[in-house]
Amino acid sequence: MKTLKKILHQYRFALIGIVLGLGAGYLYYVQVGCEEGCTITGSPVNSTLYGGMMGGLLLSMVDDFIKKSRAK
């Protein structure tokens, strides 16, 4: 079984992306979000969670790219 420290080290880019995305999603809701008819930006919870998901995906893709370029 992996320790928590090893798991955090393995997924550090994704976790950093999630945290940054959560902040960016909430900031987007505060600055731009609409009040009616918007599924994602109409609610601070939806906007924050969507931002976290996108941030995690983006930085995990960057991490994969870095790992593949080092392997060559």
C-alpha positions as CSV (number, residue, x, y, z in Angstrom):
1,M,0.0,0.0,0.0
2,K,1.3,3.4,-0.9
3,T,1.8,6.0,1.7
4,L,0.0,9.3,1.5
5,K,3.3,11.1,0.8
6,K,4.0,8.9,-2.3
7,I,0.4,9.5,-3.6
8,L,0.7,13.2,-3.1
9,H,4.0,13.3,-4.9
10,Q,2.7,11.2,-7.8
11,Y,-0.3,13.4,-8.4
12,R,1.2,16.7,-7.4
13,F,0.5,18.5,-10.7
14,A,-3.1,17.4,-10.8
15,L,-3.6,18.5,-7.2
16,I,-2.0,21.9,-7.8
17,G,-4.2,22.2,-10.9
18,I,-7.3,21.4,-9.0
19,V,-6.6,24.0,-6.3
20,L,-5.8,26.7,-8.9
21,G,-8.8,25.8,-10.9
22,L,-11.1,26.0,-7.9
23,G,-9.9,29.5,-7.2
24,A,-10.2,30.5,-10.9
25,G,-13.7,29.0,-11.2
26,Y,-14.9,31.0,-8.2
27,L,-13.2,34.1,-9.4
28,Y,-14.9,33.7,-12.8
29,Y,-18.3,33.3,-11.1
30,V,-17.7,36.5,-9.1
31,Q,-16.4,38.6,-12.0
32,V,-18.4,37.2,-15.0
33,G,-21.0,34.7,-13.8
34,C,-24.6,35.2,-15.0
35,E,-27.7,35.1,-12.9
36,E,-30.2,33.2,-15.1
37,G,-30.0,30.5,-17.7
38,C,-26.4,29.6,-17.2
39,T,-25.8,26.0,-16.0
40,I,-22.1,26.3,-15.1
41,T,-21.6,30.0,-14.2
42,G,-25.0,30.6,-12.6
43,S,-24.0,29.0,-9.4
44,P,-20.8,29.5,-7.4
45,V,-20.6,25.8,-6.6
46,N,-20.9,24.7,-10.2
47,S,-18.4,27.2,-11.4
48,T,-15.9,26.4,-8.7
49,L,-16.1,22.6,-9.3
50,Y,-15.9,23.0,-13.0
51,G,-12.8,25.2,-12.7
52,G,-11.2,22.6,-10.4
53,M,-11.9,19.8,-12.8
54,M,-10.5,21.8,-15.8
55,G,-7.4,22.8,-13.8
56,G,-6.7,19.3,-12.7
57,L,-7.1,17.9,-16.2
58,L,-4.9,20.7,-17.7
59,L,-2.0,20.2,-15.3
60,S,-2.2,16.4,-15.5
61,M,-1.8,16.7,-19.2
62,V,1.2,19.0,-18.8
63,D,2.6,16.4,-16.3
64,D,2.2,13.6,-18.9
65,F,3.8,15.7,-21.6
66,I,6.8,16.4,-19.3
67,K,7.2,12.7,-18.4
68,K,7.0,11.6,-22.0
69,S,9.5,14.2,-23.1
70,R,12.0,13.2,-20.4
71,A,11.7,9.5,-21.4
72,K,12.9,10.2,-25.0
